[in-house]
């Protein structure tokens, strides 16, 4: 009893001190405390819970625009400004990007010209693919990742990871792309001028599978901007400030990002805010209805 009395007295003293500091009468504070919460506040709390759920499901990377699209698909009727306000109030934010890499203008490759010419929006799948290589830091050393993306949907259709940057790294990724897509017509395959893409084996593989090579100007990353953009997303949304304990740990996490999140769930502005897989599915459905 004595302890309860002391605790109650302490709480009253704290409230009176706060009211004195804010120049508010204690009776007004108690009246405000008993006032029921507004319907708007209750709805904001419910909506904030959904926002956090969709944000966590995105891998904690989505901003308010993509979260708003998720909410609308879920059946919620709210505006993007309200989503932005609630995310800011809850301290939820999108991952911020890296600074763009520096570049310098280059010369056209003398063997394989730049056939793509930055035409990054083909009208159908299997018209233009892009490929590139990046590196991931682990405690065992570097892990190199090669990917092939279809420009139509930005879908990663081929990938390969090795501890060394070799021509086999690039060829394995392209082999996966050919095996998965089985293109019926000629496909333009665009890359930079790295030694993996100027090798005799690379050229032989292209000719054997009816693929047409295309290369960026030397030192100009904007000629292969879509592949560069994917690597920025990967490092920003999954790898940022992370050093994996082993190459196997990095492989597992990157596989999860590509196949479980990026291809199947991540929304793209260039895909009508659909994931690459869903965007290709809708395209096939439109063709079937014609």
DAWO-V480978 format. One record per backbone hydrogen bond with DSSP energy under -1.0 kcal/mol. CO is the residue of the C=O (numbers start at 0). NH is the residue of the N-H. E is the energy in kcal/mol with one decimal. If there is no record, write none. Layout:
# DAWO-V480978
co:CO nh:NH e:E
co:CO nh:NH e:E
This chain:
# DAWO-V480978
co:0 nh:4 e:-2.4
co:1 nh:5 e:-2.3
co:2 nh:6 e:-2.5
co:3 nh:7 e:-2.5
co:4 nh:8 e:-2.4
co:5 nh:9 e:-2.4
co:6 nh:10 e:-2.2
co:7 nh:11 e:-2.3
co:8 nh:12 e:-2.2
co:9 nh:13 e:-2.3
co:10 nh:14 e:-2.4
co:11 nh:15 e:-2.7
co:12 nh:16 e:-2.2
co:13 nh:17 e:-2.2
co:14 nh:18 e:-2.7
co:15 nh:19 e:-2.2
co:16 nh:20 e:-2.2
co:17 nh:21 e:-2.3
co:18 nh:23 e:-3.1
co:24 nh:28 e:-1.5
co:25 nh:29 e:-2.4
co:26 nh:30 e:-2.0
co:27 nh:31 e:-2.1
co:28 nh:32 e:-2.2
co:29 nh:33 e:-1.6
co:37 nh:41 e:-2.0
co:38 nh:42 e:-2.4
co:39 nh:43 e:-2.5
co:40 nh:44 e:-2.0
co:41 nh:45 e:-2.0
co:42 nh:46 e:-2.7
co:43 nh:47 e:-2.4
co:44 nh:48 e:-1.5
co:45 nh:49 e:-1.5
co:46 nh:50 e:-2.5
co:47 nh:51 e:-2.4
co:48 nh:52 e:-1.9
co:49 nh:53 e:-2.6
co:50 nh:54 e:-2.4
co:51 nh:55 e:-2.4
co:52 nh:56 e:-2.2
co:53 nh:57 e:-1.3
co:54 nh:59 e:-2.3
co:55 nh:58 e:-1.7
co:62 nh:66 e:-2.1
co:63 nh:67 e:-2.4
co:64 nh:68 e:-1.8
co:65 nh:69 e:-2.2
co:66 nh:70 e:-2.4
co:67 nh:71 e:-2.3
co:68 nh:72 e:-2.2
co:69 nh:73 e:-1.8
co:70 nh:75 e:-2.7
co:78 nh:82 e:-1.7
co:79 nh:83 e:-2.5
co:80 nh:84 e:-2.2
co:81 nh:85 e:-2.5
co:82 nh:86 e:-2.4
co:83 nh:87 e:-2.2
co:84 nh:88 e:-2.3
co:85 nh:89 e:-1.9
co:86 nh:91 e:-2.8
co:106 nh:217 e:-1.7
co:112 nh:114 e:-1.6
co:112 nh:214 e:-1.1
co:115 nh:118 e:-1.4
co:117 nh:119 e:-1.5
co:126 nh:187 e:-2.2
co:127 nh:150 e:-2.4
co:128 nh:189 e:-3.0
co:129 nh:148 e:-2.9
co:131 nh:146 e:-2.1
co:133 nh:144 e:-2.6
co:135 nh:142 e:-2.4
co:136 nh:243 e:-1.3
co:142 nh:135 e:-2.7
co:143 nh:161 e:-2.0
co:144 nh:133 e:-2.5
co:145 nh:159 e:-2.2
co:146 nh:131 e:-1.5
co:147 nh:156 e:-2.3
co:147 nh:157 e:-1.4
co:148 nh:129 e:-2.4
co:149 nh:153 e:-2.2
co:154 nh:149 e:-2.3
co:157 nh:147 e:-2.7
co:159 nh:145 e:-2.9
co:161 nh:143 e:-3.2
co:163 nh:165 e:-1.0
co:165 nh:169 e:-1.1
co:166 nh:170 e:-2.4
co:167 nh:171 e:-2.7
co:168 nh:172 e:-1.3
co:169 nh:173 e:-1.9
co:170 nh:174 e:-2.7
co:171 nh:175 e:-2.1
co:172 nh:176 e:-1.7
co:173 nh:177 e:-2.4
co:174 nh:178 e:-2.5
co:175 nh:179 e:-2.5
co:176 nh:180 e:-2.5
co:177 nh:181 e:-2.5
co:186 nh:211 e:-3.1
co:187 nh:128 e:-3.4
co:188 nh:213 e:-1.8
co:189 nh:130 e:-2.3
co:190 nh:215 e:-2.3
co:193 nh:196 e:-1.4
co:198 nh:202 e:-1.8
co:199 nh:203 e:-2.4
co:200 nh:204 e:-2.2
co:201 nh:205 e:-2.1
co:202 nh:206 e:-2.1
co:203 nh:207 e:-2.2
co:204 nh:208 e:-1.4
co:205 nh:210 e:-3.1
co:206 nh:209 e:-1.0
co:211 nh:188 e:-2.9
co:213 nh:190 e:-2.2
co:216 nh:219 e:-2.0
co:218 nh:103 e:-1.6
co:219 nh:222 e:-1.1
co:220 nh:223 e:-1.4
co:221 nh:224 e:-1.2
co:223 nh:227 e:-1.8
co:224 nh:228 e:-2.5
co:225 nh:229 e:-2.1
co:226 nh:230 e:-2.0
co:227 nh:231 e:-2.0
co:228 nh:232 e:-2.2
co:229 nh:233 e:-2.7
co:230 nh:234 e:-2.4
co:231 nh:235 e:-2.4
co:232 nh:236 e:-3.2
co:233 nh:237 e:-1.7
co:233 nh:238 e:-1.7
co:234 nh:239 e:-1.6
co:238 nh:241 e:-2.5
co:243 nh:138 e:-2.6
co:245 nh:249 e:-1.7
co:246 nh:250 e:-2.8
co:247 nh:251 e:-2.3
co:248 nh:252 e:-1.9
co:249 nh:253 e:-2.6
co:250 nh:254 e:-2.6
co:251 nh:255 e:-2.0
co:252 nh:256 e:-2.1
co:253 nh:257 e:-2.6
co:254 nh:258 e:-2.6
co:255 nh:259 e:-1.5
co:255 nh:260 e:-1.2
co:256 nh:261 e:-3.8
co:257 nh:262 e:-2.5
co:260 nh:264 e:-2.9
co:260 nh:265 e:-2.3
co:262 nh:276 e:-2.4
co:267 nh:270 e:-1.1
co:267 nh:272 e:-2.1
co:273 nh:267 e:-1.3
co:274 nh:278 e:-2.8
co:275 nh:279 e:-2.1
co:276 nh:280 e:-2.0
co:277 nh:281 e:-2.6
co:278 nh:282 e:-1.9
co:279 nh:283 e:-2.3
co:280 nh:284 e:-2.1
co:281 nh:285 e:-2.3
co:282 nh:286 e:-2.0
co:283 nh:287 e:-2.2
co:284 nh:288 e:-1.3
